[in-house]
Amino acid sequence: MKDIDIARSIKMKQITEITDKLKIKEEYLEPYGRYKAKISNKIFNEINSNKDGKLVLVTSINPTPLGEGKTTVAIGLSDGLNRLKKKSILALREPSLGPVFGIKGGATGGGYAQVVPMEDINLHFTGDIHAITSANNLLSAIIDNHIFHGNELKIKKVIWKRCVDLNDRKLRKVEVGLSNEKGMTKREDGFDISVASEIMAIFCLATDLKDLKRRLGNIIIGYNEDDKPVFAKDLKAEGAMLVLLKDAFNPNVVQTLEGNPAIIHGGPFANIAHGCNSIIATKMAMKLGDYVITEAGFGADLGAEKFLDIKCRKAKLKPDAVVCVATIKALKYHGGQEISDIENENLEYLDKGIENLLRHVDNLKNKFGLNVVVAINRYVQDTEKEIKLLEKRLQEKGVELSLTEVWAKGGKGAEDLAKKVVKLCEENSNFTYMYEDSDDVIEKIRKVATKVYGAEDIEISDEAKKNLEEIKKAGIDVSNYPVCIAKTQYSFSDDPKNLLCEEPFKIHVREIIVKNGAEFLVVITGNIFTMPGLPKIPAAENIDLDENENIVGIF
């Protein structure tokens, strides 16, 4: 059965049955139909005194075309914990339409470890990302309107981009103002995908509506004739943007196929943005549950690093345990085995590919100082010899392995992992960041590149050096800002084809962009773009309605 058929085969509970489990009063609930709802942030007035639940981060090895099932394992783990009579809540990101219609075709788990209603969550959901897109583009409209009507602020250079939540490479660079109307000024512009918009980052890092408005006002939209920054608040735009985001800012609650709660809110990518769900959703879940299972996008070099160095730093959070997900097939791929041959046993390629997993485990355990367990998302083709080899290699590093079968068995297939996570959460850890707030920008980038990626050094382009000079000249204080490194997800290096990273490599810093509202710096490396493109055969080609008006093709 396909994921969408499995999701439809299980009767969902009314959303109030799910929220009753969490003892959420009706006054804090805004239902969006029968199976999804928003939880008002006003609930914090009542739950703030609750003890925080344990925070468990689910991350993975570098992703491959085969898929590792990180979200599937996260969902299965939460269901597994609930089977052990632990009050567990999921805190996940919202899927972007870009990957849904691009490569992924959906991002709500798989098999019997899914969040539902899966079609709604994968498509428009409760409109949060649309609200972020509208707020972003409202600011663009206000900027160009201000220039059209005389440019009182003497804006010379606009750096704010428009956005759309689709993969459309043609929009990376565009020209606007081509209508030849009187007073119309032509200029170069561009689009980011909505989940890479600074407003998405702000949305996920803000602690309340007041903080959200402050951050929106602090967005730098461009520079004036004196090379000084022009802020969104100079255009009096932050109030209108706040209004567009007000309802979206309340986290969404849905359910797993086993009827357990899932809070899904915010959705920045991890290769081009900071890759974590909203702080308020995570904190809300921690006040409502005993265990909170969250995930960070792509591999641990991207998502987990940003979760730890950006989100945890800003929100003063600390994971009690980390689950690093892999598959035997993906490890063989990282070892050099061809996809066409990947289901055949090959211990040589597996042994080589395990190095990718061990690098991530070493970073999490020995550099970030966290408690780690490896979860293998098991396939029927995995052989006992392959599993034994992996167990042996992990035992040598003092790391436990759990074989999960959540796709086929749901929470039952994650009970062993759940038990190991409970045990890990009770152990002490020595969590530390990869760099200090006080480190300068170059040193922050260098520390992530050398300590996390394993690079021998970084190489700063003339453009990136110019960016830093402009930031300094403009008087923008970025001394305490973390760095959000935009890098390929497929490799520790900035070359997506360099899977093994056996030879010494450098990280090539192409551009440095200040995100003053998000309060971090985006560091563009290698050949990475903030507007992705579609693959040759996008998932959109198979998405349709059948004769009964049911959605097909989302998987």
C-alpha positions in Angstrom: 0.0 0.0 0.0 1.1 3.6 -0.7 1.5 6.0 2.2 -1.6 8.0 1.1 -3.7 4.8 1.1 -2.5 3.7 4.5 -3.3 7.2 5.9 -6.9 6.9 4.5 -7.4 3.4 5.7 -7.2 4.4 9.4 -10.0 6.4 11.0 -8.8 9.7 12.4 -10.0 11.0 15.8 -11.7 14.3 16.2 -9.0 16.9 17.0 -10.7 17.6 20.3 -10.0 14.0 21.4 -6.3 14.7 20.8 -6.3 18.0 22.6 -8.2 16.5 25.5 -5.3 14.2 26.1 -3.1 17.3 26.5 -5.8 18.9 28.8 -6.0 21.9 26.5 -9.1 24.0 27.3 -11.6 24.9 24.6 -10.9 28.6 25.0 -7.3 28.1 23.7 -8.4 26.0 20.7 -9.3 27.2 17.2 -10.4 24.2 15.1 -9.7 24.2 11.3 -12.3 21.5 10.5 -12.5 18.2 12.3 -8.9 17.0 12.3 -6.7 20.0 12.8 -6.6 23.1 15.0 -4.5 26.0 16.2 -3.5 26.4 19.8 -3.5 30.0 21.1 -0.2 31.3 22.4 -2.3 32.6 25.3 -2.1 29.1 26.7 1.4 30.0 28.0 -0.3 32.1 30.7 -1.6 28.8 32.1 1.1 26.3 31.4 4.3 28.3 32.0 4.6 26.9 35.5 4.6 23.3 34.2 7.8 21.4 34.3 9.5 21.1 30.9 9.4 17.7 29.3 12.5 15.9 27.9 13.6 17.2 24.5 14.7 14.6 21.9 16.3 15.7 18.6 16.0 13.4 15.6 18.7 13.9 12.9 20.4 11.8 10.3 23.4 11.1 8.1 23.7 13.1 4.9 20.6 12.5 2.8 20.7 10.4 -0.3 18.2 9.9 -3.3 17.0 6.7 -1.4 15.6 8.6 1.6 16.5 7.9 5.2 13.1 8.2 6.8 14.0 10.7 9.5 10.5 12.1 9.9 9.1 8.6 9.7 11.4 7.5 12.6 10.5 10.6 14.6 6.8 9.9 14.3 7.3 6.2 15.1 9.4 7.1 18.1 6.8 9.3 19.6 4.2 6.6 19.0 6.6 4.1 20.6 7.0 6.3 23.7 3.2 6.6 24.0 3.0 2.7 23.8 5.4 2.7 26.8 2.8 5.0 28.6 5.0 8.0 28.3 3.3 11.3 27.4 5.1 12.1 24.2 4.3 14.9 21.7 5.8 15.5 18.3 7.1 19.0 17.4 7.7 19.1 13.6 8.1 21.5 10.7 5.4 22.2 8.1 6.1 20.8 4.6 6.9 23.3 1.8 5.1 23.0 -1.5 8.5 23.2 -3.2 9.6 19.6 -2.3 6.0 18.3 -2.3 5.8 19.1 -6.1 9.5 18.6 -6.6 11.4 15.5 -5.5 9.9 14.5 -2.1 6.2 14.4 -3.0 5.3 14.8 0.6 6.9 15.2 4.1 4.5 13.7 6.7 6.3 10.4 7.4 5.5 7.1 5.8 3.8 3.7 6.1 2.2 3.3 9.6 4.3 6.2 11.0 2.5 9.3 9.6 0.9 12.5 10.8 -2.5 13.1 9.4 -4.5 14.5 7.6 -1.5 14.0 5.3 -2.9 15.7 2.2 -3.8 18.8 4.2 -0.5 19.0 6.0 1.4 18.6 2.7 -0.6 21.2 0.8 -2.2 24.4 2.2 -2.6 23.1 5.8 -3.8 26.1 7.9 -2.3 28.7 5.6 0.8 29.5 7.7 3.3 29.5 4.8 0.9 31.5 2.6 0.7 34.1 5.4 4.5 34.3 5.5 4.6 34.6 1.7 2.1 37.4 1.8 3.9 39.3 4.6 7.2 39.0 2.7 5.6 40.3 -0.6 3.7 43.0 1.2 7.0 44.4 2.4 8.3 44.3 -1.2 5.2 46.2 -2.4 5.6 48.8 0.3 9.3 49.3 -0.6 8.6 49.8 -4.4 5.6 52.0 -3.6 7.7 54.2 -1.4 10.3 54.6 -4.2 7.6 55.3 -6.7 6.1 58.1 -4.6 9.3 60.1 -4.3 11.6 57.9 -2.2 11.7 60.1 0.9 14.1 57.7 2.6 16.6 58.0 -0.3 16.8 54.3 -0.9 19.7 53.6 -3.2 20.0 49.8 -3.1 17.2 47.3 -2.3 18.3 43.9 -1.0 14.9 42.6 0.1 13.6 39.8 -2.3 10.2 38.6 -3.1 9.2 35.0 -2.4 7.0 32.1 -3.5 6.6 28.7 -1.9 7.5 26.7 -5.1 10.7 25.6 -6.8 11.2 28.0 -9.7 14.8 28.5 -10.7 13.8 31.2 -13.4 12.9 33.5 -10.5 16.3 33.6 -8.9 17.0 36.9 -10.7 14.4 39.1 -12.3 13.8 42.7 -13.4 10.8 44.6 -12.1 9.3 47.9 -13.0 9.2 47.3 -16.8 5.7 48.7 -17.5 7.1 52.1 -18.7 4.6 54.0 -16.5 5.5 57.5 -15.5 7.7 57.5 -12.4 8.3 53.7 -12.6 11.9 52.7 -11.8 13.4 49.6 -13.2 15.6 47.5 -10.9 17.0 44.0 -10.5 15.1 41.8 -8.0 14.8 38.1 -7.2 12.8 35.5 -5.5 13.6 33.1 -2.6 11.5 30.1 -1.8 9.2 31.1 1.0 10.8 28.7 3.5 14.1 30.6 3.0 12.5 34.0 3.6 13.9 35.9 6.6 10.2 36.2 7.7 10.1 32.4 8.0 13.2 32.5 10.2 11.8 35.4 12.3 8.5 33.5 12.6 10.3 30.5 14.0 12.7 32.3 16.3 10.2 34.9 17.8 9.1 34.2 21.4 5.8 36.2 21.3 3.9 38.7 19.1 5.7 41.6 20.6 9.1 40.0 19.8 7.7 39.1 16.3 6.8 42.8 15.6 10.2 44.0 16.9 12.1 41.6 14.6 9.9 42.4 11.6 10.7 46.1 12.1 14.4 45.3 12.3 14.6 43.7 8.8 17.1 45.6 6.6 15.4 46.2 3.3 18.3 48.0 1.7 20.7 51.0 2.0 20.3 54.7 1.4 22.5 57.2 -0.4 24.8 57.4 2.7 25.2 53.6 2.7 23.2 53.4 5.9 20.7 50.6 6.4 17.0 51.2 5.8 14.7 49.1 8.0 11.2 47.8 7.6 10.2 50.0 10.5 11.4 53.1 8.6 8.6 52.2 6.1 6.1 51.6 8.9 5.6 48.1 7.5 6.0 45.9 10.6 2.4 46.5 11.9 0.7 45.3 8.7 3.1 42.3 8.4 2.3 41.4 12.0 -1.4 41.4 11.3 -0.9 39.0 8.4 1.1 36.7 10.7 -1.1 37.0 13.8 -3.2 33.8 13.3 -0.4 31.9 11.7 1.8 32.5 14.8 -0.4 30.1 16.8 1.0 26.5 16.5 -1.0 23.8 14.7 -2.0 20.5 16.3 -2.8 17.3 14.4 -2.4 13.6 15.1 -0.3 10.5 14.2 -2.0 7.4 12.7 -2.0 6.0 16.3 -3.9 9.0 17.6 -1.1 10.7 19.4 -0.6 14.5 19.3 1.7 16.3 16.9 2.4 20.1 16.9 3.5 21.2 13.4 4.6 24.8 13.0 7.1 26.7 10.9 9.2 25.1 8.1 12.6 26.6 7.1 14.9 24.4 5.0 18.1 23.4 6.6 20.4 23.7 3.6 19.5 27.3 2.9 17.9 28.4 6.2 18.0 27.3 9.8 16.0 24.1 9.5 13.9 23.9 12.7 10.3 24.3 13.7 9.2 27.3 15.7 10.5 28.0 19.2 7.1 28.6 20.5 5.8 25.2 19.2 8.7 23.4 20.8 8.3 25.2 24.1 4.6 24.7 24.1 5.1 20.9 23.5 7.6 20.8 26.3 5.1 22.3 28.7 2.3 19.9 27.6 4.2 16.6 27.4 6.8 14.5 29.2 8.8 13.8 26.0 9.0 16.1 23.0 10.3 14.6 19.7 11.5 17.2 17.3 13.7 17.0 14.1 16.0 19.2 12.2 16.3 19.2 8.4 18.7 17.2 6.3 21.9 15.7 7.9 23.3 16.5 11.3 26.0 18.7 9.7 23.2 21.1 8.6 20.0 20.7 10.6 21.4 19.5 13.9 24.2 22.1 13.9 21.7 24.9 13.3 19.3 23.5 15.8 22.1 23.5 18.4 24.0 26.6 17.5 21.1 28.8 16.6 17.8 27.6 18.0 19.1 26.2 21.3 21.3 29.2 21.8 18.5 31.7 21.2 15.8 29.7 23.1 18.1 28.5 25.9 17.2 24.9 25.1 19.2 21.7 25.6 18.4 18.3 24.0 18.3 15.4 26.5 19.0 12.9 23.8 19.8 12.7 20.0 18.7 10.0 17.6 20.8 9.8 14.4 18.9 8.0 11.6 20.4 5.9 8.8 19.6 3.1 6.5 21.9 0.2 5.4 21.1 1.2 1.8 22.1 4.8 2.3 25.3 3.8 4.1 26.3 1.6 1.1 25.5 4.5 -1.2 27.8 6.8 0.8 30.4 4.0 0.5 30.2 4.2 -3.3 27.8 1.4 -4.2 25.6 2.1 -7.3 21.9 2.6 -6.7 21.1 0.0 -9.2 23.0 -2.6 -7.1 22.2 -1.1 -3.7 19.9 -4.0 -2.5 22.7 -6.5 -2.9 24.9 -7.3 0.1 28.2 -5.6 0.0 30.2 -5.3 3.2 33.0 -3.4 1.6 30.9 -0.5 0.5 28.9 -0.6 3.8 32.1 -0.5 5.8 33.2 2.6 3.8 29.8 4.3 4.1 29.7 3.8 7.8 32.3 6.5 8.0 29.7 9.1 7.2 27.5 7.9 10.1 30.5 7.8 12.5 31.4 11.4 11.6 27.9 12.6 12.5 27.9 10.6 15.7 31.3 11.9 16.7 30.2 15.5 16.1 27.0 15.0 18.2 28.6 12.9 21.0 32.2 14.3 21.3 32.0 17.8 20.0 28.5 18.9 21.0 28.6 16.7 24.1 25.2 15.0 23.7 23.8 11.6 24.4 23.3 9.7 21.1 21.7 6.6 19.8 21.7 5.4 16.2 18.4 4.3 14.7 18.5 2.1 11.6 15.4 2.4 9.5 15.3 -1.2 8.6 14.4 -2.7 5.2 13.6 -6.3 4.5 16.6 -6.5 2.2 19.0 -5.7 5.0 21.1 -8.8 5.8 22.3 -10.1 9.2 25.9 -9.7 8.1 25.4 -6.0 7.3 23.6 -5.4 10.6 26.3 -7.2 12.6 29.0 -5.1 10.9 27.3 -1.9 11.7 26.7 -3.0 15.3 30.4 -3.8 15.7 31.5 -0.5 14.3 29.2 1.4 16.6 30.1 -0.7 19.7 33.8 0.3 19.0 32.6 3.9 19.5 30.5 3.2 22.5 27.2 4.0 20.7 24.0 1.9 20.9 22.1 0.8 17.8 18.4 0.4 17.6 16.7 -1.4 14.6 13.4 0.2 13.9 10.6 -1.0 11.7 8.2 1.9 12.0 7.1 2.0 8.4 5.6 -1.5 8.6 4.7 -1.6 12.4 4.3 2.1 13.5 5.0 2.7 17.2 5.4 -1.0 17.9 8.4 -1.0 15.5 10.1 1.7 17.6 9.6 0.3 21.2 13.2 -0.7 21.5 14.3 2.8 20.3 11.9 4.4 22.7 13.3 2.4 25.7 16.9 3.4 24.7 15.8 7.1 24.4 14.2 7.1 27.8 17.4 5.7 29.3 19.6 8.2 27.5 17.4 11.1 28.7 18.3 10.2 32.3 22.0 10.3 31.6 24.2 13.5 32.1 25.6 15.3 29.1 28.0 18.1 28.5 26.3 20.2 25.9 28.4 22.9 24.3 28.2 25.1 21.2 30.6 25.0 18.3 31.6 28.6 18.7 31.2 31.5 21.2 29.0 34.5 20.7 32.1 36.6 21.1 34.0 35.0 18.1 34.2 37.1 15.0 32.2 36.1 12.0 35.1 34.5 10.1 36.1 32.5 13.2 32.5 31.3 13.7 32.4 30.0 10.0 35.8 28.5 10.4 34.9 26.6 13.6 31.8 25.1 12.0 33.7 24.2 8.8 36.6 22.6 10.5 35.0 21.0 13.6 31.6 19.9 12.1 32.3 19.5 8.4 35.9 18.3 8.8 37.3 20.9 6.3 40.9 21.9 6.5 40.0 25.6 6.3 37.6 28.1 4.7 38.1 30.3 1.6 36.5 33.7 1.6 35.5 35.2 -1.8 36.1 38.9 -2.6 32.3 39.3 -2.6 32.0 37.9 0.9 34.8 40.1 2.1 33.0 43.1 0.5 29.8 42.0 2.3 31.5 42.1 5.7 33.0 45.5 4.9 29.6 46.9 3.9 28.0 45.5 7.1 30.8 47.2 9.2 30.6 50.5 7.2 26.8 50.6 7.7 27.2 50.3 11.5 25.2 47.1 11.9 26.3 45.3 15.0 26.5 41.6 14.2 29.1 40.7 16.8 26.8 38.3 18.7 24.9 36.9 15.7 25.3 33.1 15.0 26.0 32.0 11.5 23.5 30.1 9.3 25.6 28.3 6.7 23.9 27.6 3.4 25.6 24.4 2.0 24.7 21.3 0.0 23.0 18.7 2.1 24.6 15.8 0.2 28.1 16.1 1.5 30.2 17.3 4.5 31.9 19.5 1.9 30.3 22.2 -0.3 30.5 19.8 -3.3 27.4 17.6 -3.6 29.4 14.9 -5.5 32.1 14.6 -2.9 30.4 11.9 -0.8 33.4 10.3 0.8 35.3 13.5 1.6 38.5 11.4 1.8 40.8 14.2 0.4 41.4 17.5 2.3 38.8 20.1 1.3 38.0 23.7 1.9 34.6 25.4 2.4 34.2 28.2 -0.2 32.3 31.2 1.2 30.6 33.0 -1.7 28.4 35.6 0.1 27.5 36.7 3.6 24.0 38.2 4.1 22.9 39.9 7.3 19.4 38.9 8.5 18.9 41.6 11.1 15.4 40.6 12.1 16.3 36.9 12.4 19.5 38.0 14.2 21.8 35.8 12.3 24.1 35.8 9.3 23.5 33.6 6.3 26.7 32.3 4.8 26.3 31.1 1.2 28.8 28.5 0.2 29.6 26.5 -2.9 27.0 26.4 -5.6 23.9 26.7 -3.4 20.8 28.8 -4.2 18.0 30.1 -2.0 15.5 29.4 -4.7 15.6 25.7 -5.7 14.7 24.2 -9.1 12.5 21.3 -10.1 14.0 17.9 -11.1 13.7 16.7 -14.7 10.6 14.6 -13.6 8.9 16.5 -10.8 6.5 14.8 -8.4 3.9 17.3 -9.7 3.5 15.2 -12.8 1.9 12.4 -10.8 -0.3 14.5 -8.5 -3.9 14.7 -9.5 -7.5 14.0 -8.4 -9.1 10.6 -9.1 -12.6 10.0 -10.3 -13.9 10.3 -6.7 -12.1 13.6 -6.2 -9.4 12.1 -3.9 -5.9 13.4 -4.2 -3.4 11.0 -5.7 0.3 11.1 -6.2 1.4 12.5 -2.8 3.5 9.9 -1.1 
